[in-house]
Amino acid sequence: MTTLRLWLFASFVLFSGQLQAEQVKPFVKGSFSAIQQQYEGQAYLVLFWGKDCAYCMKELAFLSPLLKANPAVTLVTVATDPFLDESFIRDKMAEFDLAEADNWVFANEYPEMLYFDVEKRWRGELPLTYLSNGKDIVRKSGLLKEADIAAWLQTF
């Protein structure tokens, strides 16, 4: 009986961890600040993307190998299509081999409020990427080249 309990407990822990990794969190007012606080002092990259944004898909496509070569960097993705289906986001991240990313989705029917909360001058242009080396945060609007992100990753 003890072996069965141990097996059930181990299965529960593994399953819980998997569910947590796959969870897509609601991005609401204050979420961007919370993300910055959560990863304070660490290297991270935040990518705001949309399902119909070709440049966003291009950027997502080349991130996996770069991040696998730099496991100290955390990827945070934020889907800007309000209330986008969670399974779509998980499938899209799996398609790009980014299932381990910290995934969020806009959860406000007025995305302009969230744009303003992220940055007062942002009007929703995509992709929007924030790169943090643990001390400084750099904002990049538009498609980043793979070489630019690779060069940034070499700085730490």
Rosetta constraint file for C-alpha pairs under 8 A:
AtomPair CA 1 CA 5 HARMONIC 6.39 0.50
AtomPair CA 2 CA 6 HARMONIC 6.16 0.50
AtomPair CA 3 CA 7 HARMONIC 6.09 0.50
AtomPair CA 4 CA 8 HARMONIC 6.10 0.50
AtomPair CA 5 CA 9 HARMONIC 6.06 0.50
AtomPair CA 6 CA 10 HARMONIC 6.11 0.50
AtomPair CA 7 CA 11 HARMONIC 6.07 0.50
AtomPair CA 8 CA 12 HARMONIC 6.10 0.50
AtomPair CA 9 CA 13 HARMONIC 6.24 0.50
AtomPair CA 10 CA 14 HARMONIC 6.20 0.50
AtomPair CA 11 CA 15 HARMONIC 5.99 0.50
AtomPair CA 12 CA 16 HARMONIC 5.94 0.50
AtomPair CA 13 CA 17 HARMONIC 6.20 0.50
AtomPair CA 14 CA 18 HARMONIC 6.27 0.50
AtomPair CA 15 CA 19 HARMONIC 6.22 0.50
AtomPair CA 16 CA 20 HARMONIC 6.17 0.50
AtomPair CA 17 CA 21 HARMONIC 6.21 0.50
AtomPair CA 18 CA 22 HARMONIC 6.28 0.50
AtomPair CA 19 CA 23 HARMONIC 6.05 0.50
AtomPair CA 21 CA 99 HARMONIC 7.82 0.50
AtomPair CA 21 CA 100 HARMONIC 6.23 0.50
AtomPair CA 21 CA 101 HARMONIC 7.78 0.50
AtomPair CA 21 CA 102 HARMONIC 7.42 0.50
AtomPair CA 22 CA 90 HARMONIC 6.76 0.50
AtomPair CA 22 CA 99 HARMONIC 7.00 0.50
AtomPair CA 22 CA 100 HARMONIC 7.38 0.50
AtomPair CA 22 CA 103 HARMONIC 7.98 0.50
AtomPair CA 23 CA 103 HARMONIC 7.21 0.50
AtomPair CA 24 CA 86 HARMONIC 6.10 0.50
AtomPair CA 24 CA 89 HARMONIC 7.62 0.50
AtomPair CA 24 CA 90 HARMONIC 7.64 0.50
AtomPair CA 24 CA 102 HARMONIC 7.64 0.50
AtomPair CA 24 CA 103 HARMONIC 5.04 0.50
AtomPair CA 24 CA 104 HARMONIC 5.08 0.50
AtomPair CA 24 CA 105 HARMONIC 6.75 0.50
AtomPair CA 25 CA 103 HARMONIC 6.35 0.50
AtomPair CA 25 CA 104 HARMONIC 4.52 0.50
AtomPair CA 25 CA 105 HARMONIC 6.30 0.50
AtomPair CA 26 CA 104 HARMONIC 5.67 0.50
AtomPair CA 26 CA 105 HARMONIC 5.25 0.50
AtomPair CA 26 CA 106 HARMONIC 6.05 0.50
AtomPair CA 26 CA 107 HARMONIC 5.23 0.50
AtomPair CA 27 CA 31 HARMONIC 5.54 0.50
AtomPair CA 27 CA 32 HARMONIC 7.80 0.50
AtomPair CA 27 CA 78 HARMONIC 7.47 0.50
AtomPair CA 27 CA 104 HARMONIC 5.67 0.50
AtomPair CA 27 CA 105 HARMONIC 5.24 0.50
AtomPair CA 27 CA 106 HARMONIC 4.58 0.50
AtomPair CA 27 CA 107 HARMONIC 5.40 0.50
AtomPair CA 27 CA 108 HARMONIC 7.86 0.50
AtomPair CA 28 CA 106 HARMONIC 6.42 0.50
AtomPair CA 28 CA 107 HARMONIC 5.73 0.50
AtomPair CA 28 CA 108 HARMONIC 6.50 0.50
AtomPair CA 28 CA 114 HARMONIC 6.72 0.50
AtomPair CA 29 CA 113 HARMONIC 7.60 0.50
AtomPair CA 29 CA 114 HARMONIC 5.95 0.50
AtomPair CA 29 CA 117 HARMONIC 6.15 0.50
AtomPair CA 30 CA 34 HARMONIC 6.24 0.50
AtomPair CA 30 CA 117 HARMONIC 6.99 0.50
AtomPair CA 31 CA 35 HARMONIC 6.12 0.50
AtomPair CA 32 CA 36 HARMONIC 6.29 0.50
AtomPair CA 32 CA 117 HARMONIC 7.76 0.50
AtomPair CA 32 CA 118 HARMONIC 6.04 0.50
AtomPair CA 33 CA 37 HARMONIC 6.17 0.50
AtomPair CA 33 CA 118 HARMONIC 7.92 0.50
AtomPair CA 34 CA 38 HARMONIC 5.99 0.50
AtomPair CA 35 CA 39 HARMONIC 6.31 0.50
AtomPair CA 36 CA 40 HARMONIC 5.80 0.50
AtomPair CA 39 CA 43 HARMONIC 7.39 0.50
AtomPair CA 39 CA 44 HARMONIC 6.97 0.50
AtomPair CA 39 CA 134 HARMONIC 7.73 0.50
AtomPair CA 40 CA 134 HARMONIC 6.13 0.50
AtomPair CA 40 CA 135 HARMONIC 7.77 0.50
AtomPair CA 41 CA 133 HARMONIC 7.74 0.50
AtomPair CA 41 CA 134 HARMONIC 4.03 0.50
AtomPair CA 41 CA 135 HARMONIC 6.08 0.50
AtomPair CA 42 CA 72 HARMONIC 7.97 0.50
AtomPair CA 42 CA 73 HARMONIC 7.46 0.50
AtomPair CA 42 CA 132 HARMONIC 7.55 0.50
AtomPair CA 42 CA 133 HARMONIC 6.52 0.50
AtomPair CA 42 CA 134 HARMONIC 4.20 0.50
AtomPair CA 42 CA 135 HARMONIC 7.84 0.50
AtomPair CA 43 CA 72 HARMONIC 6.75 0.50
AtomPair CA 43 CA 73 HARMONIC 4.91 0.50
AtomPair CA 43 CA 74 HARMONIC 6.50 0.50
AtomPair CA 43 CA 131 HARMONIC 7.77 0.50
AtomPair CA 43 CA 132 HARMONIC 5.34 0.50
AtomPair CA 43 CA 133 HARMONIC 4.36 0.50
AtomPair CA 43 CA 134 HARMONIC 4.74 0.50
AtomPair CA 44 CA 73 HARMONIC 5.00 0.50
AtomPair CA 44 CA 74 HARMONIC 4.51 0.50
AtomPair CA 44 CA 75 HARMONIC 5.83 0.50
AtomPair CA 44 CA 76 HARMONIC 7.34 0.50
AtomPair CA 44 CA 131 HARMONIC 6.15 0.50
AtomPair CA 44 CA 132 HARMONIC 5.27 0.50
AtomPair CA 44 CA 133 HARMONIC 6.70 0.50
AtomPair CA 44 CA 134 HARMONIC 7.38 0.50
AtomPair CA 45 CA 73 HARMONIC 7.20 0.50
AtomPair CA 45 CA 74 HARMONIC 6.27 0.50
AtomPair CA 45 CA 75 HARMONIC 5.04 0.50
AtomPair CA 45 CA 76 HARMONIC 6.06 0.50
AtomPair CA 45 CA 129 HARMONIC 6.98 0.50
AtomPair CA 45 CA 130 HARMONIC 5.62 0.50
AtomPair CA 45 CA 131 HARMONIC 4.58 0.50
AtomPair CA 45 CA 132 HARMONIC 6.21 0.50
AtomPair CA 46 CA 75 HARMONIC 6.10 0.50
AtomPair CA 46 CA 76 HARMONIC 4.63 0.50
AtomPair CA 46 CA 77 HARMONIC 5.71 0.50
AtomPair CA 46 CA 78 HARMONIC 7.38 0.50
AtomPair CA 46 CA 129 HARMONIC 5.54 0.50
AtomPair CA 46 CA 130 HARMONIC 5.00 0.50
AtomPair CA 46 CA 131 HARMONIC 6.57 0.50
AtomPair CA 47 CA 75 HARMONIC 7.69 0.50
AtomPair CA 47 CA 76 HARMONIC 6.28 0.50
AtomPair CA 47 CA 77 HARMONIC 4.85 0.50
AtomPair CA 47 CA 78 HARMONIC 6.11 0.50
AtomPair CA 47 CA 127 HARMONIC 6.93 0.50
AtomPair CA 47 CA 128 HARMONIC 5.94 0.50
AtomPair CA 47 CA 129 HARMONIC 4.55 0.50
AtomPair CA 47 CA 130 HARMONIC 6.58 0.50
AtomPair CA 48 CA 77 HARMONIC 5.99 0.50
AtomPair CA 48 CA 78 HARMONIC 4.68 0.50
AtomPair CA 48 CA 79 HARMONIC 5.98 0.50
AtomPair CA 48 CA 80 HARMONIC 6.48 0.50
AtomPair CA 48 CA 126 HARMONIC 6.80 0.50
AtomPair CA 48 CA 127 HARMONIC 5.73 0.50
AtomPair CA 48 CA 128 HARMONIC 5.13 0.50
AtomPair CA 48 CA 129 HARMONIC 6.25 0.50
AtomPair CA 49 CA 53 HARMONIC 6.95 0.50
AtomPair CA 49 CA 56 HARMONIC 5.43 0.50
AtomPair CA 49 CA 57 HARMONIC 7.97 0.50
AtomPair CA 49 CA 77 HARMONIC 7.31 0.50
AtomPair CA 49 CA 78 HARMONIC 6.17 0.50
AtomPair CA 49 CA 79 HARMONIC 5.08 0.50
AtomPair CA 49 CA 80 HARMONIC 5.91 0.50
AtomPair CA 49 CA 126 HARMONIC 6.04 0.50
AtomPair CA 49 CA 127 HARMONIC 5.29 0.50
AtomPair CA 49 CA 128 HARMONIC 7.07 0.50
AtomPair CA 50 CA 56 HARMONIC 6.74 0.50
AtomPair CA 50 CA 79 HARMONIC 5.54 0.50
AtomPair CA 50 CA 80 HARMONIC 5.40 0.50
AtomPair CA 50 CA 81 HARMONIC 5.90 0.50
AtomPair CA 50 CA 126 HARMONIC 7.16 0.50
AtomPair CA 50 CA 127 HARMONIC 7.64 0.50
AtomPair CA 51 CA 57 HARMONIC 7.92 0.50
AtomPair CA 51 CA 79 HARMONIC 7.48 0.50
AtomPair CA 51 CA 81 HARMONIC 7.09 0.50
AtomPair CA 53 CA 57 HARMONIC 6.52 0.50
AtomPair CA 53 CA 126 HARMONIC 7.00 0.50
AtomPair CA 53 CA 127 HARMONIC 7.51 0.50
AtomPair CA 54 CA 58 HARMONIC 6.28 0.50
AtomPair CA 55 CA 59 HARMONIC 6.20 0.50
AtomPair CA 55 CA 126 HARMONIC 7.65 0.50
AtomPair CA 55 CA 127 HARMONIC 6.61 0.50
AtomPair CA 55 CA 142 HARMONIC 7.52 0.50
AtomPair CA 55 CA 143 HARMONIC 5.65 0.50
AtomPair CA 56 CA 60 HARMONIC 6.13 0.50
AtomPair CA 56 CA 126 HARMONIC 6.85 0.50
AtomPair CA 56 CA 127 HARMONIC 5.20 0.50
AtomPair CA 56 CA 143 HARMONIC 6.99 0.50
AtomPair CA 57 CA 61 HARMONIC 6.06 0.50
AtomPair CA 58 CA 62 HARMONIC 6.91 0.50
AtomPair CA 58 CA 143 HARMONIC 7.91 0.50
AtomPair CA 59 CA 63 HARMONIC 6.55 0.50
AtomPair CA 59 CA 143 HARMONIC 6.55 0.50
AtomPair CA 59 CA 144 HARMONIC 6.76 0.50
AtomPair CA 59 CA 145 HARMONIC 7.64 0.50
AtomPair CA 59 CA 146 HARMONIC 7.58 0.50
AtomPair CA 60 CA 64 HARMONIC 7.56 0.50
AtomPair CA 60 CA 96 HARMONIC 6.52 0.50
AtomPair CA 61 CA 96 HARMONIC 5.52 0.50
AtomPair CA 62 CA 66 HARMONIC 7.13 0.50
AtomPair CA 62 CA 146 HARMONIC 6.55 0.50
AtomPair CA 63 CA 67 HARMONIC 6.05 0.50
AtomPair CA 63 CA 146 HARMONIC 7.76 0.50
AtomPair CA 64 CA 68 HARMONIC 6.01 0.50
AtomPair CA 64 CA 96 HARMONIC 6.83 0.50
AtomPair CA 64 CA 97 HARMONIC 5.98 0.50
AtomPair CA 64 CA 98 HARMONIC 6.03 0.50
AtomPair CA 65 CA 69 HARMONIC 6.25 0.50
AtomPair CA 66 CA 70 HARMONIC 6.43 0.50
AtomPair CA 66 CA 150 HARMONIC 6.64 0.50
AtomPair CA 67 CA 71 HARMONIC 5.85 0.50
AtomPair CA 67 CA 73 HARMONIC 6.61 0.50
AtomPair CA 67 CA 74 HARMONIC 7.91 0.50
AtomPair CA 67 CA 75 HARMONIC 7.89 0.50
AtomPair CA 70 CA 153 HARMONIC 7.24 0.50
AtomPair CA 74 CA 101 HARMONIC 7.10 0.50
AtomPair CA 74 CA 102 HARMONIC 7.77 0.50
AtomPair CA 75 CA 101 HARMONIC 5.14 0.50
AtomPair CA 75 CA 102 HARMONIC 6.27 0.50
AtomPair CA 76 CA 101 HARMONIC 5.65 0.50
AtomPair CA 76 CA 102 HARMONIC 4.61 0.50
AtomPair CA 76 CA 103 HARMONIC 5.84 0.50
AtomPair CA 76 CA 104 HARMONIC 7.63 0.50
AtomPair CA 77 CA 101 HARMONIC 6.79 0.50
AtomPair CA 77 CA 102 HARMONIC 6.25 0.50
AtomPair CA 77 CA 103 HARMONIC 4.88 0.50
AtomPair CA 77 CA 104 HARMONIC 6.03 0.50
AtomPair CA 78 CA 103 HARMONIC 6.07 0.50
AtomPair CA 78 CA 104 HARMONIC 4.61 0.50
AtomPair CA 78 CA 105 HARMONIC 5.31 0.50
AtomPair CA 78 CA 106 HARMONIC 7.13 0.50
AtomPair CA 79 CA 84 HARMONIC 7.41 0.50
AtomPair CA 79 CA 89 HARMONIC 7.69 0.50
AtomPair CA 79 CA 103 HARMONIC 7.92 0.50
AtomPair CA 79 CA 104 HARMONIC 6.24 0.50
AtomPair CA 79 CA 105 HARMONIC 4.57 0.50
AtomPair CA 79 CA 106 HARMONIC 6.21 0.50
AtomPair CA 80 CA 105 HARMONIC 6.16 0.50
AtomPair CA 80 CA 106 HARMONIC 5.22 0.50
AtomPair CA 80 CA 111 HARMONIC 7.39 0.50
AtomPair CA 81 CA 105 HARMONIC 7.13 0.50
AtomPair CA 81 CA 106 HARMONIC 6.23 0.50
AtomPair CA 81 CA 111 HARMONIC 7.99 0.50
AtomPair CA 82 CA 105 HARMONIC 6.74 0.50
AtomPair CA 82 CA 106 HARMONIC 4.67 0.50
AtomPair CA 82 CA 107 HARMONIC 5.45 0.50
AtomPair CA 82 CA 108 HARMONIC 6.07 0.50
AtomPair CA 82 CA 109 HARMONIC 5.99 0.50
AtomPair CA 82 CA 110 HARMONIC 7.93 0.50
AtomPair CA 82 CA 111 HARMONIC 6.77 0.50
AtomPair CA 83 CA 105 HARMONIC 6.52 0.50
AtomPair CA 83 CA 106 HARMONIC 6.06 0.50
AtomPair CA 83 CA 107 HARMONIC 5.33 0.50
AtomPair CA 83 CA 108 HARMONIC 7.39 0.50
AtomPair CA 83 CA 109 HARMONIC 7.77 0.50
AtomPair CA 84 CA 88 HARMONIC 7.27 0.50
AtomPair CA 84 CA 89 HARMONIC 7.39 0.50
AtomPair CA 84 CA 105 HARMONIC 6.69 0.50
AtomPair CA 84 CA 106 HARMONIC 7.73 0.50
AtomPair CA 85 CA 89 HARMONIC 6.64 0.50
AtomPair CA 86 CA 90 HARMONIC 6.27 0.50
AtomPair CA 87 CA 91 HARMONIC 5.97 0.50
AtomPair CA 88 CA 92 HARMONIC 6.00 0.50
AtomPair CA 89 CA 93 HARMONIC 6.13 0.50
AtomPair CA 89 CA 103 HARMONIC 7.90 0.50
AtomPair CA 90 CA 94 HARMONIC 6.11 0.50
AtomPair CA 90 CA 99 HARMONIC 6.71 0.50
AtomPair CA 91 CA 95 HARMONIC 6.05 0.50
AtomPair CA 92 CA 96 HARMONIC 6.54 0.50
AtomPair CA 93 CA 97 HARMONIC 6.11 0.50
AtomPair CA 93 CA 98 HARMONIC 4.77 0.50
AtomPair CA 93 CA 99 HARMONIC 5.06 0.50
AtomPair CA 93 CA 101 HARMONIC 7.79 0.50
AtomPair CA 94 CA 98 HARMONIC 5.58 0.50
AtomPair CA 94 CA 99 HARMONIC 4.84 0.50
AtomPair CA 106 CA 111 HARMONIC 7.03 0.50
AtomPair CA 106 CA 114 HARMONIC 7.65 0.50
AtomPair CA 108 CA 113 HARMONIC 7.95 0.50
AtomPair CA 108 CA 114 HARMONIC 7.57 0.50
AtomPair CA 110 CA 114 HARMONIC 7.52 0.50
AtomPair CA 111 CA 115 HARMONIC 6.26 0.50
AtomPair CA 112 CA 116 HARMONIC 6.22 0.50
AtomPair CA 112 CA 123 HARMONIC 7.05 0.50
AtomPair CA 112 CA 124 HARMONIC 7.43 0.50
AtomPair CA 113 CA 117 HARMONIC 6.26 0.50
AtomPair CA 114 CA 118 HARMONIC 6.20 0.50
AtomPair CA 115 CA 119 HARMONIC 6.18 0.50
AtomPair CA 115 CA 120 HARMONIC 7.16 0.50
AtomPair CA 115 CA 122 HARMONIC 5.62 0.50
AtomPair CA 115 CA 123 HARMONIC 6.22 0.50
AtomPair CA 115 CA 124 HARMONIC 6.15 0.50
AtomPair CA 116 CA 120 HARMONIC 4.40 0.50
AtomPair CA 116 CA 121 HARMONIC 6.77 0.50
AtomPair CA 116 CA 122 HARMONIC 6.28 0.50
AtomPair CA 116 CA 123 HARMONIC 7.65 0.50
AtomPair CA 118 CA 122 HARMONIC 7.52 0.50
AtomPair CA 125 CA 141 HARMONIC 7.23 0.50
AtomPair CA 125 CA 142 HARMONIC 7.39 0.50
AtomPair CA 126 CA 141 HARMONIC 6.83 0.50
AtomPair CA 126 CA 142 HARMONIC 5.87 0.50
AtomPair CA 126 CA 143 HARMONIC 7.93 0.50
AtomPair CA 127 CA 141 HARMONIC 6.20 0.50
AtomPair CA 127 CA 142 HARMONIC 5.05 0.50
AtomPair CA 127 CA 143 HARMONIC 6.08 0.50
AtomPair CA 128 CA 139 HARMONIC 7.43 0.50
AtomPair CA 128 CA 140 HARMONIC 5.97 0.50
AtomPair CA 128 CA 141 HARMONIC 4.63 0.50
AtomPair CA 128 CA 142 HARMONIC 6.04 0.50
AtomPair CA 128 CA 143 HARMONIC 7.94 0.50
AtomPair CA 129 CA 139 HARMONIC 5.93 0.50
AtomPair CA 129 CA 140 HARMONIC 5.14 0.50
AtomPair CA 129 CA 141 HARMONIC 6.32 0.50
AtomPair CA 129 CA 142 HARMONIC 7.95 0.50
AtomPair CA 130 CA 137 HARMONIC 6.47 0.50
AtomPair CA 130 CA 138 HARMONIC 5.57 0.50
AtomPair CA 130 CA 139 HARMONIC 4.62 0.50
AtomPair CA 130 CA 140 HARMONIC 6.24 0.50
AtomPair CA 131 CA 137 HARMONIC 5.52 0.50
AtomPair CA 131 CA 138 HARMONIC 5.14 0.50
AtomPair CA 131 CA 139 HARMONIC 6.59 0.50
AtomPair CA 132 CA 136 HARMONIC 5.55 0.50
AtomPair CA 132 CA 137 HARMONIC 4.34 0.50
AtomPair CA 132 CA 138 HARMONIC 6.38 0.50
AtomPair CA 133 CA 137 HARMONIC 6.93 0.50
AtomPair CA 133 CA 156 HARMONIC 7.13 0.50
AtomPair CA 140 CA 144 HARMONIC 7.40 0.50
AtomPair CA 144 CA 148 HARMONIC 6.45 0.50
AtomPair CA 144 CA 149 HARMONIC 7.02 0.50
AtomPair CA 145 CA 149 HARMONIC 6.68 0.50
AtomPair CA 146 CA 150 HARMONIC 6.12 0.50
AtomPair CA 147 CA 151 HARMONIC 5.98 0.50
AtomPair CA 148 CA 152 HARMONIC 6.21 0.50
AtomPair CA 149 CA 153 HARMONIC 6.12 0.50
AtomPair CA 150 CA 154 HARMONIC 6.41 0.50
AtomPair CA 151 CA 155 HARMONIC 6.89 0.50
